[in-house]
Every structure is written in structure tokens, then in C-alpha cells.
Amino acid sequence: MPDEHLNTHISSAVVSVLPRYCDDVIHRLSVMPGVELHHRSSSKIVIVLEAPESAVIGARLAEIAAMDGVLSANMVFEHIESP
């Protein structure tokens, strides 16, 4: 059985924002560890998150959801990559 601690969890999420906060949220997301930006519109941002366990991704999504100007941060997909 593979060691669970060696797995990599990869998730995509959509972050809905108030348009006037979009640039600020983009900046804050761009400096977060394990977060990559893949698309943006005036009110939606698509991100990919990577972490050693799903709890880390859940905590990161909660942190993003609590940012000023963010209406929601919802996971769309999760994949677990095993060594």
C-alpha cells in the first residue's frame, strides 16, 4: 500500500469575486503557496491548488473564501497523485 504522506492532492476551484476586488484578489492568490491562477474574468477566477493532503487544500479554500471581496471559493475537482 502506498504511503499516504507521499501523495499529492491537486484540486481546481472557482473563486467568485466582486468585480472591483478582482485585481486585489488575483494579487493575493498569486503569492499563496500551492496556488496557480489559470483563468480570470471580471468576477470569476479559476485556480489550481496543490498540497500533500486534502485538509491543506480545504484550509486554503476557507482562507480564500474569507478574503475581502470574495463571494465564494468552491472546489470543482480533486485528483490524488500517488508516487
LUMSE-906923 format. One record per residue (C-alpha): residue in three letters; x, y, z. Coordinates in steps of 0.25 Angstrom, whole numbers, padded with zeros to 4 digits, always signed. Layout:
ALAXYZ...
//
This chain:
MET+0000+0000+0000PRO+0006+0014-0004ASP+0010+0023+0007GLU-0001+0034+0008HIS+0009+0044+0012LEU+0015+0044-0001ASN+0002+0047-0009THR+0000+0060-0016HIS-0014+0065-0016ILE-0018+0074-0028SER-0031+0082-0028SER-0037+0092-0037ALA-0046+0103-0031VAL-0055+0115-0036VAL-0054+0127-0028SER-0065+0137-0029VAL-0062+0152-0026LEU-0068+0165-0026PRO-0062+0172-0039ARG-0056+0183-0032TYR-0048+0174-0024CYS-0043+0165-0035ASP-0029+0171-0037ASP-0026+0171-0022VAL-0031+0156-0020ILE-0023+0152-0032HIS-0010+0158-0026ARG-0013+0151-0012LEU-0015+0138-0019SER-0003+0139-0027VAL+0006+0140-0015MET+0000+0128-0008PRO+0008+0115-0007GLY+0002+0104-0015VAL-0008+0113-0023GLU-0007+0115-0038LEU-0016+0124-0046HIS-0022+0119-0059HIS-0033+0128-0064ARG-0040+0141-0059SER-0052+0149-0063SER-0057+0161-0057SER-0064+0153-0046LYS-0058+0139-0046ILE-0044+0133-0044VAL-0040+0119-0047ILE-0029+0113-0039VAL-0022+0100-0037LEU-0017+0096-0023GLU-0007+0086-0019ALA-0003+0081-0006PRO+0001+0068+0001GLU-0013+0065+0007SER-0027+0070+0005ALA-0028+0076+0018VAL-0018+0087+0014ILE-0026+0090+0001GLY-0039+0091+0009ALA-0032+0101+0019ARG-0026+0109+0007LEU-0040+0110+0001ALA-0046+0114+0014GLU-0035+0125+0015ILE-0038+0129+0001ALA-0053+0130+0003ALA-0051+0139+0015MET-0043+0149+0007ASP-0049+0163+0005GLY-0057+0164-0008VAL-0058+0148-0009LEU-0073+0143-0010SER-0069+0128-0011ALA-0058+0119-0013ASN-0063+0105-0018MET-0055+0093-0021VAL-0058+0087-0035PHE-0049+0075-0036GLU-0039+0067-0028HIS-0029+0057-0032ILE-0019+0049-0023GLU-0006+0047-0030SER+0002+0035-0024PRO+0017+0032-0025
//
